Amino acid sequence: MKEPEIPPDEEQRLASLRSLQILDTPREERFDRITRMAARLFDVPIALVTLVDASRQWFKSTQGLTLSETQRSISFCGHTILGRDIFVVPDSKEDPRFSDNPLVTGPPFLRFYAGCPLSGPDGRNLGTLCIIDNRPRQMTEADLKALKDLADLVQDELSNLTLSRTNALLSALQKENGERKRVEEALQRFQFSMEHAPDAVFFMTREAGFSYVNEQACRSLGYTRDELLNLKLWDIDPIYPKERWEQVWAQLLEDKTDSVHLETLHRRKDGLVFPVEVSAEHLWLGNDEFHVAFVRDISERKRAEEALREAEARVRLALQAGRIGTWDWNMETGKIVWSRGHEELWGMAPGAFKGTYKDFEGRIHPEDREGVERALALAIVERRTLRDKFRIVWPDGSIHWIAAQGEPFFDEEGKPVRMIGVVRDITEQQRAEDEVVLLQTILLAVGESPTLPAALYVAMEKICEATGWEIGQAWIPQPDGKTLACSPTWYRREGCFEKLRWMSREMTLLPGEGLPGIAFSTKQPVWVQDLSQAENCSRAPAATEAGLKSGFAVPVLAADQVVAVLEWYISESRREDERLIRLVSALASQLGVVVGRKRSEEALSAEKNRLAVTLRSIGDGVIATDTEGKIVLMNKVAEGLTGTNQEEALGRPLNEIFSISDERTRQALENPVTRVLQTGRTVTPANPTVLISRDGSERIISDSAAPIRDQKGEIIGTILVFRNITDEKKREEDLLRMSKLEAVGLLAGGIAHDFNNIVTAILGNLSLIKTELGPAHRFYRHLEDAETASLRARDLSHQLLTFSKGGAPIKKTLRINHLLEHSIQFALRGSNVHPAFYISDALWPVDIDEGQISQVLHNLVINAQQAMPEGGTLQVRAENYIATGTEKRLPIPAGRYIHLSVRDFGIGIKKAHLDKIFDPYFTTKQKGSGFGLSTSYSIVKKHDGHMTVDSELGKGSTFSIYLPASSKEIEPPATTEAPLRGKGKILVMDDEKSVRRVLGEMLRFLGYEVGFAEDGSGAIARYGEAKGAARPFDLIIMDLTIPGEIGGKEALQKLLAVDPDVKAIVSSGYSNDPIMADYAQYGFKGVMAKPYKLEDLSKILHKVMTDKGR
């Protein structure tokens, strides 16, 4: 946390603050009004007026906070007063200056802060107007301007404090007017106050001249004091020319007015005109008559007022655009004020509302008045927001729906004094909701109907009752599919329609004939407003005779086939009603479902049988429950994953069988079926979960639960599907881990390559010097130490190269027994940890890079030593292992493996760290690099093996390695021999000058003639020239990688095209490059990994030069 700095003028700032005499004074409405406005304007829970004292910040006004002060050292406002601009902290938790501040980590849990500085009479910052929220947010330019405007209002009120005290001083002067000496003393005090007043002060004579002006008056107008004293009022005030001033003075004398308060304009010396507020007193001092005027620049206040007017205008326009009305109910006076928009929503002319509760109540629908009164009473009693909807009656008698919302306000004694709110017209919305309820009611009744005729009757009855249509009939397609016949089922609400009914029953309609025929042929609704004008309708005369005037028909479809047509008639002439058409079309759609229901029921039985077979066959676990969450079905996979068979599980609550926890936090999770039953929606957890089986074993699963609904759409149970993704998750983690290792390898490979070139020069020169001096020389031992150090440096570079992208071990076939014992004992030499070997005598051979596997063992021993600082036993086991390919924790193919394990009895590893233990740079040790285990993991993977870890805190860890067994013959062990001399001509290609030089010296020492090339192009040229001169090179030693030029691989391919018998040895600092591991495939006759000793060089040269078969 960063504490606020102390301003350099802190002493003067505190003096200015205390001169206001405001600290620890009671709250005042003039300041509370502004903080309330700020809280509402910015929609924040907290708004404050703060004053920053020596060691605290004190709150003059608070909204949303009960504290009266806090320490300055943790205050945000302490930072705000250091500048002139608004200080904003969008998100305190993301800001390092405040993320650990007690006001952020504890109450009021501050996340957002914006503060505008407030200054004193001398311009020094004394405090702030600030707004605070407990969620992050951003301030727009408009927000910043609005906050500044509100701060200016606070600034004005602070200035009023000084003005009030000055007025009080003037009053004292008037009372002492008769006592000269006391007047003079008061005048001295008065003059001091005037000079330090934040407002401009003018003493004006009757002639409008100035007998005294203070320093602020000079600053505000841009004149010197002498210049001002020689001016008249009309020189600085364009509103009061000489004639008007004389009239005003005379009127003041006539009215005996002692005080004047007005707003006017002042003109600066540079001509700039600005608004001011003037408070003047008429005084007598002895025989001297004058006015003392206190003048304040109100430019900022005017701008704030203008901004407020604009904001109010925007709100007013927004309310008009949204058809929202506002209301304000004064409970003390009973007066209710409605906005113009409110009156429009209630169908009233502007100004028609009388503003009384009685007038308001009288416009509410009689059936809803009691409910509105109850809602108002509850909002007041429970001090909560009013939310209600009710019907109102317009002056024209029409019924409309209104949604009202209001907020009650209370005085300090808790008495309700006011309620303010908004209303909006929801007539269309309510009508739509009523139609939905009607449709749901009809559909429910239709869905329960056992037969098609019963369903048709319900539909016709409900539509007639709800809409006022008088008769409904149904028409059914005949078996030929080309005609319609009237159904015996019909409905009549009222009236006499026997002739129409008889005529309909005796008729058969063709497609396109009458309303039913048109609906049948088009599969669309049809409406006729005037039946007497209906075309191709033989029943129209009978309908007209019965007094019917309008009609419509709607087809009932099932699988896109018309299975019935419904028609309705009414004795009123009605225009086409789209809403009614939509309603009845939806109903017709449900009727089609009823028709198809029987077909579905017939297919359902067969489907159930198929489902049972499917559930038993699929690879996912499936559990079905009833609406109480009790198990009703469970397939074989679910039985295996939960450890409970279906017979045991039936009727039991799901959470007794299906126990899950969060994969990361290990906290128990609510089972998804519970959430499905609560929400009625499909639930799929975002993260994989852990399923805990009956025997305590754990599996990572992905699961999803969904509701099972019947034909009515009602939930009758749930289905839970889950799949074991433990192996999949393990493979993903392995892939992620390998991708991290490869990324590190890009950097490590480059470093190791350059490092190996350097060590090559060092090791080569050491080999030459050792050979020259001999073992008897007194420095020979030092050279051996240097050589040993170089070889250790080589081992370090090999460790880095393990990460190289595409790097591969240089393998040979051997039994690992000796390497295992030697590496472990060497690593534990001088340690208080002792090995215990359990190695099978019949271990299969393996194809490994001895150096890399030795490095793996060395890294594991180091970890074990650090895990057992007090010493102990390290168990090392090696045995043959046959993998079946089905092991869940071993993503390795089936086959023969060597299983190595290294077990310590140390502190163990936390379970949360096990998944990251092989990640590069991950370590739990203070001085660890996080490199050793990731290196080991990479080496094992590049040997086509796998590495795992098991650990328990306080009991130790076991690292296991699985290496593929080899079917090759075991290579004989290498023997140490003296350098082998030879003869011939050798070309050295290497871009490193130091490498070329030392390699040349080593080759000459061994008896060879040497030529050099810096890159592949140069090597090709030198080889061609030598061959053309009949002095060819017998061998080329080629660097594999030449930055920016042709390397060894490309150069050799070009040389082989010219001379298929060319002999070449590949040499590289990238000792783990795939080409180095399989050099013969690329045409090379031998390989030398940098760095190398003289003895190693002589052996490979002798082998390649003397091998006639190569």
N, C-alpha and C positions, 0 to 999 in steps of 0.2 A: 504494500500500500504506500502511495506517495502522499505525504502530508502537504497541505498548502504552504507556499512560501509566505514570508512576512514582507509586506511592501517596505521599500526604503524610507517612506515618509510615515511610518506606522504611528509615531508619537503625535504628529500633527493630525493624522486621520482619526485617532482616538479622541483628540481634543475636539475636533469638529463633530464627532458623533455625540459626545457628552454635552456639547453646547445645545443640542436639540432637546435635551431633558426628556427623552422618550423611553429610555431603557426601563424595563420592569413596570411600565404603565399598563392600565387595564386595556382590554380589547376595545376597538372602536369600529362602529358600523361603516364608517367611510373607507376603512381599509378592508373590512370583511366583505364589503360589497364587491370590491375588485377581485379578491381571491375566489369568491363564489363564481364571478363571471369567468375567470380564467379556468376554473375546474370544468365548468359547463362547456365553454368554447372549445377547449382542447380535449374534452372527454377523458379527463385524468382523475384519479382518486384523491390526489394531494396537490394543493396549491398553497404557497407560503409567501409572506412578506418577512424577510429575515434581516437582522442587523448583526454584523460581525464585530463582537467585542474583543477584548484582549485575549481571552482564553475560551470563549464560547461563542456560539451563534444563537441569538435570542429571536423568538418569533413574535412579531407584533400582531400578525394575523395568520391563522391556520385554517385550512379546510381539509378534512380527512386525516388529521393527525392530532393526537391528544398531548403530545410532548410540548413543553414551552421553550425548551432549549436543548442543544447538544454541544459536545465538545468541538471546539474549532478545529482540532487536529484531524478529525475524521469528516469534516464538513466538505460538501461539494461547493458550497457558496464561497468558502475561503479561497477556492481556485478562481471563481467568477470575478471577485473584486480585484484581481490582479490585472484585468484588462478592461477595455471599454466596450467590447462587443459581447453579444450573447454567447454564453458558454454552453455547449451541447454535448452530452454523453449519450449516444444512441443505444448502446448496450454495455452496461457496466461490467458484466461478466466477461466480455471480450476485451475490455480495456485494462491493461496491466496496472494502471494507476489506481484502479478502484476494485479489481476483481476480488480482493480479499478484505475489502473495507467492511467493518461491522454492520454498517447500514445496508450493505448488499447481501452479506451472508446471513444476517438476522433481520428482525423487524426494523423498518417496514419493507425489507426485501427489495430495495431500490434497484430497478433495471435501467430506467430511462430518466434523464435529468436535463432540463433546459433552464438556465437562469440569466436574467438581464440585470446588470449592475444598477444600483441606485446611488446617486451622489449627494453630498452635503452642500452647504452654502459656498464652500470654497472649491467645489468641483471634485473633491476626493471621494472615492467609492466607499460607502458606509455599509451597504448590504445588497439584497437582491429581491426581485420578484421572480419566483421559480415555480416550475410545475414538475411533478414527479409521477411516474407510472411504474407498475410492477411487471411490465412486459416491454420488450424492446420496441422502438419505433423511430421514425425519421421525421425531421422537420422540413417542410417546404418553405420556399421564400415567403409565401403568403403567411404561413404560420409564424415565421420569425418576425415579420412586420407587425402581425397582430399582437404578439407578445411584447414587442417594443412599445406599441401604442398603450397597452395596459400598464406597462412599467412607467410610462410618462404620466399616467393618471396617479399612480402612487407617488411619483416625484412631486406632482402638484400638491398632493395632500401633505407631504413632508414640508414643502415650502409654506403651506398654510399655517403650520405650527409656528414658524418664525413670524409670519404676518399677524397671527393672533396675539402673540406675546408683544409685538410692537404696538398693536391697537390698545392692549392693556396699559402699556407704558404711556401712550398718549392720553388715555383716560386719567392716569395719575397726574400727568402734567396739567390737565385742565382743572383738577381738584386743587392743585397747589398754585393756581394762577394768581391768587391774592398774596402769596408769600414769596417775595422776590428771591430771598436767599435759597429757599428750598427749590424754587423754580430753576435757579441757575445750576444748583447741584443736579437736579433732575435732567436739565438740559445737557449737562456734560455727559451724564449716563446715556441720555438719549442720542447724543451725537456719536458716541462710541458704538451704540447699537446700530445707528444708521449706517455708519461706515462699514460695518460687518454684516449688514442685512443682505440676504440673497436677492431681494427685490430692489429695483431702482426707486430712490426716494427724492422727491422734489418739494421744496418749500416755495410756494407761488404767492406773489403779492397780488393785490387787487388789480394791478395793471397788467397781470399775466406775465410778469417777469419772475426770474428765479433768484431767490436770496440764498438758497443752499441746494446743492445736489450731492449725492454720495458717489462713491467710486463705481458702483454697479450701474448707475445712471449713465456715467461717462462711457463705460464699456459697452453698454447695450446700444448707445446711439453713435459711438465712434467719435465723440468730441472730447476735448480736454475740459477740465473743470472751468477754466477761465472762459473758454468758448461758450459753454452752456450758460454760464451766469450772465452773458451778454445777449442771450436769445430770449424770445418770447414764446409763449405756449404755441401759437400758431406756426412758429418756425419748425416745430417738431411734430405737430398734430394737424394733418390736413383736414380733419373733420371739424375742428374748432377755429375758424378764422376770427379775426379781431371782433367783428360785429357780433358773431354768435357767442363768443366768450363774454362780452359785456352783458348780453342778454341773460346768459346763464348766471353770471355773478349777481345781477340785480334780482333775478328770480329767487336765487338762494337766500338773499337777504330778506326778500319779501316773505318767503315761506318759512324763514327762520330754520332752514335746513342745516344741520351740523355735519351730516355724513352724506357722502355721495359714492355710489358703486355703479360702475358702468364699464362697457367695452368700447374701445375705439381703436384708432390706428396711429402708429408712430412712424416717423420718417428718419432714417439714419442719415448721417453726414454724406454717405455715398449714394443716397437717393433710394435705398431699399426701404420699402414700406412693409411693416409687419403688425399683426394684431396684438393688442395688449389688454389687460384687465386692470382697471384703476379703482383704488379704494382711497377716498380723500376725506379729511376731517377739517372743519372750519375752526380755527383757533385764534385766541387773543393772548398775546404776551405783552402785558402792560398796555401800551396804546397801539401796539403793532397787531394788525389784522392780516392773517394769511391762511392759506390752505396747505396742509401737508398731504401729499399724494404718494401713495405706494403703487408702483407700476410693475406688473409682471408680464413677461413675454409668454404669450399663450399659443405660439405657433404650433408647438408639438401637440398641445391639447386639441387645437382645431383640426390638425391632421388626424388625430386619434378619433375625434368625433365624426369626421368625414368618413374614416374607415369603418366606424361602427354603423353609420347610416348606410354605407354601401353593403356591409354584411347583412344588416336587417333587410335591405332591399333584395339581396340575393335569397335570403330565407323566405321572404314573402313571395318571390317569383317561384321558388322551388315548391312551396305549398300550393300555389295556384296550379303549377304544372302537374303536380301529383294529386290534384283534387282533394286536398287535405284542408280541413278547417281547424281553427284553434279556438280555445275557450279558456276563460279565467273567472273562477268563482270565488268571490270574497265572502267567506262564511260569516264574518262579523257583521257585514252590512246586508248580506243576502244578494248583492248585486252580481249579475253574471254578464260578462262581456264576450260577445261572439265576433269572430272575424267575418269579413264579407264572404269569404269562401265557405264559412260555416253556414251562413244563411242560405247560400246557393244550394248546398247539399241538402238542406231541409225544405227546398222548394219555395223559399221566401224571397221577397224583394228586399234590396239593401235597406237596412234601418227598420225593418218590420218587427224584428225581435224586441220585446219590451225590456229584456234584461232582468227578468225575475225568475225565480225557481218555479213559480206557479205556471208561467208562460212556457218554460222548458218542459215541465211535466205534462202539460196539457197537449203537447204535440207528440208524446210517446203513445204507441198503440196501447189501448186500455189493458190488454192481456199481459203486457210486458212491464207496466209501471212498477208493480211490486218487486219484480226481479231487479230492475234498475236501482230502486231505493235500497234493496238489500246489498247489491254490489257496492254502492257508494258507502254504505255504513261499514261494511267489512273492510274496505280499503282504508277508512279513517281509523277504525278500532285497531286493526292489525298493522297500521302504518306501512302499508305496502301499495304497490302500483295498482291502480284501477285498470282492469281489462274486462270489457263486457261488449256484447253485441245484442241489439234489440231492434224492434221494428218501430218506424215512425209513420205518421199519417201526414201527407202533404196537404196543402190547402185545397188541391183538386180532388182529394179523397184517395189518391193512389197510395199503395203501401210500399215502403222502401226499408231496406236493412242498413243499419249503421253500426260500425265498429268504433268503440270509444276507448281511449286510454288516457289516464290522468295520474298526476303525482300530488299527494297531499303534503302541505307544509304546516309546521307547528311553531308556536312561540316558545320562549324559554321555559314556560311552565308546562309545556306539553299540550297546550290547548290548540286544536285545529283552527287555523285562521284562513287558509287559502288552498285552492286546488286548481292546478293548471294542466291542460291536456289538449289532445287533438282528436278529431273524428274523421272518418272516411266512409264513403258509400261502398257497401259490399253487396248491393242488391244482386248484381249479376253473379257474383261468386256464390252467394247463398242459394240463388236459384239453381246454379249448377250442382251444388252440394245436395239440394233437395231432390234433383233429378237422379243423382247417383244413388241416393238412399232408396228412391222409388224403384230404380232399376234393380238394385240389390234385393229388394223385397220381392219383386216379381220373379227374378231369377231364382231366388231361394225356393219360392213356391213352385215354380216350373220344374226346378231340379228335383223336387220331392214327388212330382207327379209320376204315377206308375206307368201310364200309357200316353200315346200321342194325343188322343182326343181330350184326355184330362188336362194335359199341358196346354193345348190350344184354348180350352175353355178358360183356364186361369189367366192366360195372356189377354184374351179379349175382355174379361171381366175387369182386371186391374187397370188396363188402359182406359176403358170407359169411365170407371170411377174416378181416376186421377185427372182426366183431361176434359170430361164433360161430353165426350162423343157418345152417341145414343145407341148404336147397334154395331155389333161385330160379327162377321161370318168367316168361316174357313173353307178353303177349296183345296182338294187333294188331286194330284196327278193320277190318271188312270193307268192300268198296267201297260197300255200301248205307248205310254209316255208322250202322247200327242194331244191329249185333251184333259180338261179339268172338270171335276164334279164337286158339287157343294156338299160339305160335310154335315151330318146331322147335328154336330156340335155348333151352337151359336149362342150369343148373349145379347139381351135387350135390357137397357137400363130403364127406359120408360117409353111410352108412345105405342102406337098401333101400326105394326109393319107386317101383318099377316100376308097381304097380297105379294109384297116384295119377297117375303120368305118363301111362300109357295112357288113363286115364279123361279126363284134361285134353285130350289130343290129339284125342279123339273127340267133344268137346263144342263147342257154340257157345253163348256166354253172351249173354243179353239184358241191357239196361241195368237195374241194380239187382239182378242175380242174382249171388250169390257176392261175394267180396271184389273181384275185378276189375270186375264189373258195377257195384257201388256206386261205386267210384272213377271208372269211366267216366262214369256219369250225373251225379255231383256235382262232378267235376273236383277232388276233394279227397282226401287220404290217408284210409284207413280201417284200424282196428286191432281185432283180436278176441283177447281173452286166453284164452278157452276155446272151441276149435273145436267141441266137442261141443254147445255151446249156440248155435252160429251159426244165424241164421234165413236161409231162402231160399238155402241153400248145399248143393247136391246132392252135392258132393264131400266134405262134412264126414265122413261115415262112413269113406271110404277114407283120409282124412288121419288120423283117429283110430286106425284099424287099423294105420297105419304108425308110430304112436307120436307123431305131431305134436300139439301142444297149443295153440300160439299162432301167429298169422299177421298180416301186414299187407300192404297194397297201396298203390301210389303211381302217379298218372297222369303220363304224359309229355306235355307241352303244347308245341305249336308254333303261334304266332300264335293262341293261345287255342283251339286245336283239339287234342283228344286223339289222339295218333298212336301211343300204346302205353300199356300198363299193366304195371307190374312187381309181382310178389308174392313174398314170402318166408315160409318156415315154419321152426319150431324145435320140438324135443321137450320144451322146458321151458315152464312156464307163466310168461309175462312180462307185467307191467303195461305200459301204453302209455308209451313212452319218447319224450318230446318232442324230446330232443336227436337221437335217431336219425331221427325223422320229419323234422326240419329238414335233417339231413345228406342223407338220401335225396331229399328234395324239391329240394334244390339240385342234386343229381346229375341228377335227372329234368329239371330246367330246362336243364342243359347238353346232355342227350340231345336235347331239343327243338331246340337249336341245331344239332346234328349233322344232324337231319332236314331243317332248313331250309337247311343249308349248300349243298347242291347247287342249290337254287333261287337262292340268293344268288350262286353262282358263275356261273349262267347269266345273271343280270342284271348281273354285274360287268363282263363284256366290253362290253356296250352302254354301261354307265355310264362305262367308261374312255374310250370314244370321245366321249361327251358331255363328259367332263371335259376332254379335250384341246382340244375346240372352245371350251369355256368359258374355260379358262386363256388361250387366245389372244385372247379377246374382252374380258375384264374389264379395268377401268382400274387395278387394283393389280398391282404386280410380284409374281411368284410364282417361288420357287426350291425345288426338292425335292432332298434329299440322301439318301445311303445312311447306314448306321449308323457309317461312318467320317467322315462330314461331307463327302463328296465329291459334287459336283453331278451329278444324273442328269436333271434337267429344268429348263427356264427359259423363261418366256413372253416375248413381245415387249416388254412394258412393263419387265420386269426387265432385258432387254438394253439398252433405251434408258437406264435410270437408272444402270446400272453401266458402260455403255460397252463391254460385251463380248457377242458373240453366243453362242448356245447351242453351236454347234459348237466354239468355242474353249474354252468353260467346262466341257464334259462331262468328268468324271473328275478335275477339279482340286479341291483343297480350297477350301471356301467362303471362307475368310478371304483367299484370293488375289484373289477377285472382289468380295466384299462387305466393304468396309473402312469402318468406322464409328468415330465419336468422339463424346464428350459435347458437346452444344451449348453448354454454359456454360464448362466447363473446357478444352475442346479436347483432352482426353486420350483416347488410343485406348481403345476398349471391346472387351470380349470379345464375339464374335458370339453371338447368342442360341441358335443351333443347338447349340453346344458345351454350353451349360447344359441344353438339353433332353435331350441324350444322357446327361448326367450325372445329372439328376434324374428324367427320365421324365415331366416335367410341362410344361404350356404355359408359355411365358415371354413376358411382355409388359413391356418396359422402362417404368419409371414416367415418364421424361422423354423428350421427342423427341430423336432422335439425328441426327447429320450423316453423310450418305453421301458418301464421296469417290469420284467416278467415275474411270474409267481415264485421262481427260484432265486430271484434277486439279480439275475443277469440283465444287462442293459443293451438296448439296440437303438440306433438312431433311425427315426422314421419320418416320412412325410405323410401327413394325414389331411383328410378333408371330410366334413360332415354336411349333410344336406337334409332338408325336410322331405318326408314322404307325404304327399297330399292325395286325397280322394277326388272323386269327380266333381265335388263341390268346391274344391280348392282348399279344404280344411286339412290341417296337419293331423295325420293319424299315426305318425311315428317318425323315426329318423334313420338314416343310413350312414354309417361311418366306414370309410375306406382308408386303409393305411398300408404303407409299403416299407419294407426294411431297406434302408439306404446306407447301412453301416459301411459296406464294402465300397459303395459308390463314393461316399463321403471320404473314405480313406484314400481312394484313388485320386480324388480331387485335391486333397491335402498334399499327397505325394507330388502331383503335378505342379502345384503352387510352390512347394518347397524347391523342386528342381528348377523352376523358372527363376526363383530368387538366386539360386546358386549360379546359374548361367549368367545372370546379370552381373554378379560379382566377378565372374570369370573373365568378362570382357576387360575389366580393369586389371585383374591379377595377371592375366596372360601377358599383357604388354609390359608390366613391371618385371615379371620373371624373365622374359626374353632379353631385355636390356641387361638385367642383373647377371644372367648366365654368360653374356658376352664379356662382361667385365671380369667375372670369376674365371672364364676361360683363359684370359690373358694372364691373370695372376697365377692360376694353377699350372699353366704351361711353363711360365718362367721359373716357378719353383721347382718343377720337375727337371728342367735343364740345369739349374744351379746345383740341385742335389746330385745329379749325375756327374757334374764337373768336380764337385768337392769330395764326394765319397763319404762313407759312414764314419771315417776316422777324424774328419774335420771337426773342430770344436763348435762350429755353427750348425753342423748337420742336424742336431737335435732341434734347434730353433726352426730350421726349415721344415722339419717333419711336423712341428706344432702348427706352423703357418699353413702347411698343406692340409692338416686335419681341420683347421678352422675354415679353409676354403671349401673342403668337402661338406662341412656342416652348413656353410652358406649355400652350397649346391642343394642340399636337402631342403633348406628353407625355400629355395626357388621352386623345387619340385612340389612343395606344399601349395605354393601359389598357383602353379600350373594345373593343379588338380581342378581348379575352377575354370580353366580355359575352355571356351566354347569349342565343342568338337574334340576336345582332348581325350586321348585314349591311353590306357596303361600299356606299357611294353611288357608283355606277359611271357612267362616261361612255365613249363610244367614241373611241379615238385610236390612233395608231401610237406604239409605245413607244420609238422610236429616240432622240428628243430627251430624254425623261424618263430613259432609261437613262444617256446620256452626262452629262447635267446632274447627276443624283443622285450618280453615281460620282465625278465630278470635284469636286463640292462636298464630298463626304465625305473626299476625299483631299487637300483644300487644305492646304498647309503640311506635308504628310507626306513621308517619304522613300520612300514607295511610289508607283509611277507606273503609270497604267492603260495597257493595250494593248487597243484595241477591235477586235473582229472581228464587225461587225454587218451583216447582209444588207440590201441596199437595197430588197428586195421583201418586207419583213416584212408579214404580215397584220395588220389592226387587231385590237385586243382591247378588251373591256369591263372597265375596271378603275377602282378608286378610286386616283387619282393619289397622294394623301397616304399611303395604306397601302402601295402598292407601292414608293413612294420610301422609306418606312420600312424595308421588307424589304431593299432594296438597301443602305441606310445600315447596317443591322445586319450584313450580310454583309461590308461593307467594314471595319467596326470589327474583326470577327473576323480578317480577313485581315491587318490592320495589326498586331494583337497576335501573330499567328502568325509575322510577319516583322519582329522588332524591329530588325534590321540593315538593313531596307529591301529593295526589290526590285521586281519587276514583277507586276502583277495583271492576269491575262488575263480579259477580259469578252467573251463570245460571245452572239450572238442569231441564231437561224435558224428557219425554218419547219419544222414536224415533223408528220408524219401518223402517228397511233397506230392500230394494227390491232386493239387490244383483247386481244391474246394475249401482250403483253410480260410476262415473269415478274416483273420488278422494278418495273413501273409499273402499279399498280392503277387505271388510268384507262380510261374508255370509248373506243371507236374514234372518230376524228374528227381535225379540224385543230387544232394547238396551236402556240404560240410556245415554243421551247426557249431559256431563258436559262441561262448557266453562268458562275460566278465562280470562277476557279482561282487559288490562291496557291501559292507554292513555299516554305512555311514548315515548321514543326516537325511538322505532321501530327497525327492523332488516333489514339489507341490503338484497336485493333479491338474491345476489350471495351467501349469507351465509345460506339461508333457507334449501338447500339440505343437509347441513352438521350439522345443529343445534342439531341433536340427536346423532351425532358421539361421541364416548368416547374421552375425552381430548380436544374436540374442544370448544374454548371459544373466545369471543371478548373482555373480561374484563381483565384488567391488573393483577388482583389477582384471577381470576376465575380458577377453576381446570378443567372445562369441564366435570364434573362428574354428576352434578345434573340432567340435562335433559336426558342424556343417561341412568341414573338409572331409571328415571320416564318412559321413553320409554320402557325399559326392563320389568318393573313391569306391565305396561298396556298390553304388548304383552303376558306375562305369565298369565294374566287374560283373554286371548282370545279376547282382545279388540284392539283398534287402537287409535293412537294419531296423531294429525295434528297441524300445526301452520300456521296462516295467519298474515302477517305483512306489514306495510307500513311506511317508514321512516318519522319521525315527527308526526305520528298519532297513533302509538301504535301497540300492538300485541295481538292476540287472540289464546290461546291454547285450543284445543278441545279434549275431551276424550270420547270414546264410549265403554261402558261396557255391556256385555250381561246381559239381565234381567233373573231372576231366577223364576222357578215355584215351589220352595220348600217353606216350612213353615218357618216363621221368628223365629230364635232362641231367647230365652228369654235373657235379659241382665244379665251379671255376677254381683254378690253382694260380698261385702267385708265382710269376716268372720274371726274369730280367727282360728289359726291352729287346725286341728282336730287330736286328739291323737288316737292311735290304738295299736294293738298288732299283733305279728306274726314274722316270720323269713324271712328276705329279703337278697338276694345275690346281691351285687354291682359289676358289671363288668365294669372297666374303666382303660385305660392305664395311665392316669394322677394320680400320687400319691396324689397331692393336692386335686383333685376332690374326690378321694376315701375317704380321711381323713375327709373333711368337710361334705360330704354326709353321712358318717358313723355317725358323731356327730349329724347331723340333724335328722337322723332316730332314733338314741337312744333317743334323746330328745322327739321325738314323741311316744316313747314307743315300738320301734321295736328292735328285735335281728338282728344283722348284720353280714354278711360274705362277703369276698372280693375275687375278681379274677382280674388279670391284662389283660387277653385277653380271646377270645372265647374258646380256648382249656382248659384254667384253669377253666372257668365257667362250662364247660361241666363236667369236672372231679369233681369239688366241688359239683355240683348238684347231680351227680351220687352217690358220697360218702355219702352225707346227706340222700338221699333216701334209700340207702342200710342200713344205720344205724337207719332207722325208725325215723329220725328227719329231714324230708324234708323241703326244702325252700318253703314258701308260694308264693313268688314273686321274680322275677329277674328284676333289673334295668340294662339295657344293653346299653353300648356305641355303636353307630352305626359303627364307623370307628376306627380300630386299625391298625396303619401302620405296614405292614409286617406280620401281624398275622390275625387269623380269627376274623371278626367283628361280630356285633350283628345280622345281617341278616343271615349269614351262621350258626352261633352258634345256633340260635333259630330253624332253620330247622332241625338240628341234634337233638336238645332236643325234638322237637315235634315228631320226629320218635321214641323216647324212651318213652316220656310221653305226649300224646296228650292233657292232661289237664294242662300243664304248663302255668303259667301266667307270662307275661313279658311286661315291659314298655320300649319303645325305647327312648333313650336320646342322643342328638348329638349337637355339635357346628355347624354342617351343618343344621341349622333349616329350610332351604328351600329345603332340599333333598326330592325327590319324595316319598321316603319311609316314611318320617315324615308326608307328606300330606295325604298319604293313608295307614297308618300303619296297619290297620286291614287286608288288603289284604295279608300282609306278616306274619300274625299270632300274631301280638302284640295286647295287650289288652288296651294299652294306650300310650300316647306320652308326653314327656317333652322336650321342646327346651331349651338348655342351653343359658344363665344362668337363674336360677329360684330362687324365694324366698321361705322361709319356708312355708308360707301359700299356695303357688301354689303346692308345693310338697305334703303337707298334704292332699289337696283336691283330687289330682289324685290318691294317694295311697288309700284313703278311698273309692273312686269311684270304683277302680279296685278290691280291697280286698272284698268289700261288694256286688259286683255285681255277683249274683249267675248264671246269664244267660251267663256269659262270659266263 
